Amino acid sequence: MTTPTRTAPTGPLNLSRTTATAARVLRQLRHDPRTIALMIVIPCAMLFLLRYVFDGSPRTFDDIGASLLGIFPLITMFLVTSIATLRERTSGTLERLLALPLGKGDLIAGYALAFGALAIVQSALATGLAVWFLDLDVTGSPWLLLLVALLDALLGTALGLFVSAFAASEFQAVQFMPAVIFPQLLLCGLFTPRDEMHPALEGLSGVLPMSYAVDGMNEVLRHTDMTATFVRDVLIVAGCALLVLGLGAATLRRRTA
């Protein structure tokens, strides 16, 4: 006689299970100072380095600094989240968790909540450093910069959770970066305006979320008030993050083959 396999519960998210998962992830991260340094310190260090790379041309830093406030958090959160989630799977932790009354949605939401809390700290420190210490010249409100930076970090978290389902090792998780992040980095408008690209590449950039993150940052850089374009960009980035989180829950597997 075979023992029936227990399946993770389905249905709406359970707040207590989600917050318990987030608390567990944060406790684990507290004992991993290298990961915390990667998430918190590295984006600030890169901004600081970039400011003085363009020490003789501060206007250049003004032109690209706001965009990088959104790009750096996305990249770091993508790396950390994909590797951390994969480590849970390969160590057997994920299988044990899903044998409990814990749904896939609860697990994904818990991870998103935990890394989202760190994303708030990361984005606040990077934005504060750029605006008040490195003298990034911003026409609009720094709080709007912080909003976009936070949404970008959450998008990076969502992408990391999603791609971790398709990797069998931490090395493979890192290998997804050229496929998922690099094309967005090249086509987001950081190096050249998107309307000056080849029409095919311009069209492709229009479906990549990082393009709207950069556009949103540039709106804050150039306009004193919140514009309709800024609202559109923010909603697209937030919608992409939610969509990818949903895909991450749908593709979550207990064990890496």
ZIGIPE-V584286 format. One line per field, one symbol per residue. ss: DSSP state (a for helix, b for strand, c for the rest). A space follows every 50 residues. Layout:
ss = ???
This chain:
ss = ccccccccccccccaaaaaaaaaaaaaaaaccaaaaaaaaaaaaaaaaaa aaaccccaaaaaaaaaaaaaaaaaaaaaaaaaaaaaaaaaccaaaaaacc cccaaaaaaaaaaaaaaaaaaaaaaaaaaaaaaccccccccaaaaaaaaa aaaaaaaaaaaaaaaacccaaaaaaaaaaaaaaaaaaccccccaaaccaa aaaaacccaaaaaaaaaaaaaacccccaaaaaaaaaaaaaaaaaaaaaaa acccccc
